[in-house]
Amino acid sequence: MKQLMLGNAAAARGLFEAGCEFVSSYPGTPSTEITEEAARFKEIYCEWAPNEKVALESAFGASLAGRRSFCGMKHVGLNVAADPLYTASYTGVNAGLIVGVADDPGMHSSQNEQDSRHHAIASKIPMVEPSDSEEARKFASIAFELSEKFDTPVLYKMCTRVAHSQSIVETDERQTPEHKKYEKNVQKYVMAPANAIRRHPFVEQRMKDIEEWSLTSGINRIEKAADDAELSDVGIITSSTSYQYAKEVLGESVNILKLGMVNPLPAKLIRDFAKGLKKIIVIEELDPIIENFCRTLGLDAEIHGKDLFPICGEFSQNMIAAAFGKNVVPGKKIDAEIPVRPPIMCAGCPHRGMFYALSKLKVTVFGDIGCYTLGSVAPLSAMDVTLCMGASFSGIHGWNKSAGSENEKKTVAVIGDSTFMHSGMTGLATIAYNQSASTVIVLDNSITGMTGHQQNPTTGKNLYGNPAGRVDLEALARAMGINRVRVVDPYNIAECETAVKEELSVEEPSLIISRRPCALLKEVKHNPPLKVDADKCRSCKACMKIGCPAIAMKDGKAKIDVTLCVGCGVCSQMCHFDALK
């Protein structure tokens, strides 16, 4: 049956059809929906793991148990999962194991623009890369077969455009392979040095065998130019969405080598493709991995790539057209002036009160990854640094140990509840163990907010929304050696300010839990929206200092948008004239 399907949904459909039975992931845009869509199939057990490392290790365990398994993450998550990934390359698998990773060219929702192909090359693991939804479906089956045939994990690379675009998919029935029996094999699965050194030659030979397999598998294909094509002496080597752009702009006017497997790259196929061509143009987003590989092959044709296309950001049809001297289609303009929508926390966001208190106290703030990173945006401007998941707690510890006691009195770290479970616990452990007088804050909004409201180990619900084990943050912190633990309501600015002042004044580690659920959760009941008493409003704009999108100045007076306001009352605490009720 043919359906219009999102790339991530098609990937999940492919997992289902290929007989996958276990999925463990950590949410991260643009990969999140693969796991959410897989959870719709009752035949697949799905879960959110605390982080990507745990997800991969869990999927590896399911593979050893003889079940086809998958774990999904975004590109920066693969950094977290790199430790088990590189060694799983040596151990190999039992049943098929796919590691899904979604890159984010253009950094639509990411702190960097890394190219995950480097991990495939460094770990010596094959990587397949679909270019549309139908390939996203088909490549799941191919990846499982490849995994089992060559005893290897397989990296399955998506990107934002493939993950979040729709195209036609022709679905198939589910085929569940016979469960593979686990057989104890210490030399294969126990990676002590004496065993690992024997596995390394296997890994090297495996990559050669996979490259040979790719030559006849059909995963890479050559599309010849038309006989009378104007660019018949030019060849394009490309993959993923770059292939779609090239095909749309150039059609059959040029020869194309479309790669579905981007590691290992097919040297023989590339040499055969290049014969008789004057130019090879490599079209690939981000790093020149295919281009550099082609340069090592000693091809007679001229090789072009990053001299024509940028190394940063996403490509587009117009970019390809411009590089080939084709007409560039101008973008259509909307005559109406569209209001600017700056990135800002939602109306009623529970983080706003705490960030206002931190801004007012003029403290240095180590931030972390989550929607609360928006605390760095004006007018709050209450964040100084954000590095990676979990780095806030570790960072403040190093800062305080190095910068002296004076800085301890004016520095805090913030982290979300999901990010704390992901990789903040170890930072808190080092604070407790090495005793820096660090004041750290968990912004507990009872959900994983930034990626679309996924559950986490602190919420008491699993991926399906059913009751699950719940981590008690207060008890956990005390068990880790933090003696000063207190909970505040971020809607109460005075309470937040008092807590921060008091904890900064002590000479020992302390944890503040700023607890109130995300305002967008369906189960959260809101108060009626506030209204402005225009007669009492003095136009002082104090209410604007919290940066709530529900408040604006109109005709010289504060104005509340009742369609946005959730009645949190934070703004009313700013008004000295009792104008907000």
C-alpha positions, 0 to 999 in steps of 0.5 A: 500500500502506498502512503505519504509518510514522514521520513522518521515514520518511514524509518519506524515502519522499516524497523517494524517490517524487518522484524525489530523487537527492541528499541531504546533511544534518547529523544533528540531532534531530528531523530525523536519521532523514529522511536515515537512512531515505532512505539505504535507497533505492539510487536516492538518494545520501545523505551526512553533511556536516560542517555544515548550510551545506556540506549546503545548498551541496552540495544546491544544486550537485546541483540545478544539475546537474539532479537533485532534491536535499534537505538536512536539519537541525534548527532551529538548523542552519538558522541555520548554513545561512542564508548560502547559503539567503538567496542561493539565494532570489535565484539560484533552482534548476535541478532541485527543491531542498528544505531540510528543517528540524525545529523542537523545541517543548519543547526535548526535545534543543535549546538553544533553541526558535526558530521556523523560519518566521522564516527562511522569511519573511526569506529569502522562500522558500515553506515547507510544513508537514505535519501527519502522516506521510501529508502528510509523504510527499505534501508532498515531491512538492508541494515539488519541483513547487513548487520547479521551477514557481517556480524557488525552494528550498522549506523543508519544516518538520517538528516533533518530534511529526510527525517522531517520531509514526506514522500511516498512509501510503499509498505510491506508486511512484517517479516520476523526472522527466527530468534538467534540463540545466544552462545557463550563466546568469551573470546568474542564478547569479553573485550579484555586486551588479549581478546580485543587484539584478536578481533581487530583484524576481523574488523579490518577484513569485515570492512573490505568484505562490506565494500565488496558486498556494496558493489553488487547489492544495489545500495549504490547506483549509477544513473547515466546521463541522456545520450544528448546531455549537455553535461555528459562528460561530467559526473556527480557523486552524492547522497542523501538530500543532496541527491534529491536536489541534484536530481531536481535541478539537473535531471538526466543532463549529468551522470550521477553516482548515488551512494546509499552506503557512505562507509565504506566508500566503494573505491572500485565503483567510483573508479569505474564511474569516473572513466571517460569523464572530464569532471567529478563534482562531489555534492555533500553537506558538511565535511568533504569526506567523499571528496577527500576519498576521491582525491586518494584514488588517483582519478584522471578526472578533475575533482571539485567539491568544496570549491563550489559548495560551502562546508557549513549549513544545508544545501538547496536546489538553488545552490546546486543550480547556481553552481551549474550556471542554471537559472536560480528561482527567486523566492516568493515574498509575502507582501504582508509584514510578518511580526518577528517571533524571537526565541523565548520561553513560553508564557507561563514557563516555570523557568522564568521566575528562577531566571529572573531571580538569577538575573536580578542577583547578577550571578554567573550562570553555567547553563545546560542543554534544554529549552531553558537555554532560552534563559540566555536571551534578553531581557533575562540574559541570565546565562553565561555558558552552555557547552553540552549535556550535563556540563553545567554541574561539572563546569561550575565545579571546576570554576569554583575549585579554580576561581576561589571562594569569592567566585563561589558566592556569585556563581550557580549552575542550572540543568533540567530534570531530564538532562540531569538524569542524562549526564548531570548526576556525575557532575553532582557526584564530583561536586559532592565527592570533591567538595566544592561549595557549588550551588546548583539548580535542577529546573524540574518541569516534570518532562523532557520539554525541548524535544516535545514532551517525552517522559524521563526517569523523574516523571514516573511514566514510561514512553507509553505514559504508563506508571513506571519507576520514578527517581526521587531527586531529593533522595538521590541528591542526599544519597550522593552526599549533598546535605543541603537540598531544598525545593522552591516554586519558580512562580514565587520570585521572592522564594527563588531569590531567597533560596539562591542567596542563602545557598550561595552564602554557605561553605558546602555543596547545595542543590535547589530544585525549582519545581513546577510542571511545564505550562504546556502539559495537557494535565496542567490546570491553569488559572484565569488570565490576568488583566491590566487595570489601565488606571493603575498602570504607570507605564513603568515597564517593570512587567516587561523585564521577565520577557513573557510573550503574553505581555506587551506595551500598547498605547503606553500601557501594559497589555496582556494577551488573554489567549497566551496568559496562563495566570501564573502571576509572575508578572504581578510580582513585578508590579508595584502599583497593583495593576495586574490582577 
